[in-house]
Amino acid sequence: MKLRERFPKLQDEAFVRSMVIKSVYGSMMLEDQEVSKQRLEQLYTEVKSEKQAKAA
């Protein structure tokens, strides 16, 4: 059984995006590295588009 089959919520792009951003933001705050959530959203979008471009 694949992870996405076991946890259907992982198929929801908005959910995955929010979890990644919250996780990275929290980790960086614990390390005293300030970064805005807006910047993390931009980075997420850039990395996702690069990954999709390579896959195509």
C-alpha atoms as one frame of an Amber mdcrd trajectory, in Angstrom:
protein
   0.000   0.000   0.000   1.382   3.386  -1.010   1.510   6.329   1.359  -0.930
   8.365  -0.732  -3.400   5.466  -0.706  -3.127   5.075   3.032  -3.518   8.802
   3.717  -5.879  10.295   1.104  -5.327  13.805   2.436  -1.834  13.701   0.899
  -3.477  13.958  -2.516  -4.768  17.432  -1.625  -2.164  19.907  -2.943  -3.246
  22.722  -0.602  -2.932  20.467   2.445   0.540  19.255   1.489   1.667  22.804
   0.737   0.474  24.103   4.119   2.093  21.230   6.007   5.449  21.743   4.272
   5.407  25.496   4.886   4.392  25.132   8.541   7.055  22.503   9.131   9.882
  24.470   7.512   8.778  27.698   9.202   8.681  26.025  12.623  12.095  24.427
  12.163  13.658  27.687  11.090  12.131  29.583  14.010  13.564  26.999  16.418
  16.994  27.733  14.937  16.512  31.521  15.245  16.415  31.967  11.480  13.674
  34.395  10.645  11.917  33.872   7.343   8.485  35.007   6.261   5.806  32.515
   5.348   5.347  34.438   2.109   8.987  33.742   1.170   8.523  30.063   1.982
   5.457  29.955  -0.251   7.500  31.478  -3.084  10.276  28.927  -2.586   7.766
  26.077  -2.507   6.269  27.246  -5.793   9.701  27.592  -7.413  10.875  24.150
  -6.315   7.617  22.531  -7.378   7.724  24.126 -10.832  11.390  23.100 -11.289
  10.546  19.538 -10.308   7.625  19.434 -12.751   9.808  20.851 -15.529  12.409
  18.142 -15.008   9.742  15.433 -15.004   8.342  16.597 -18.345
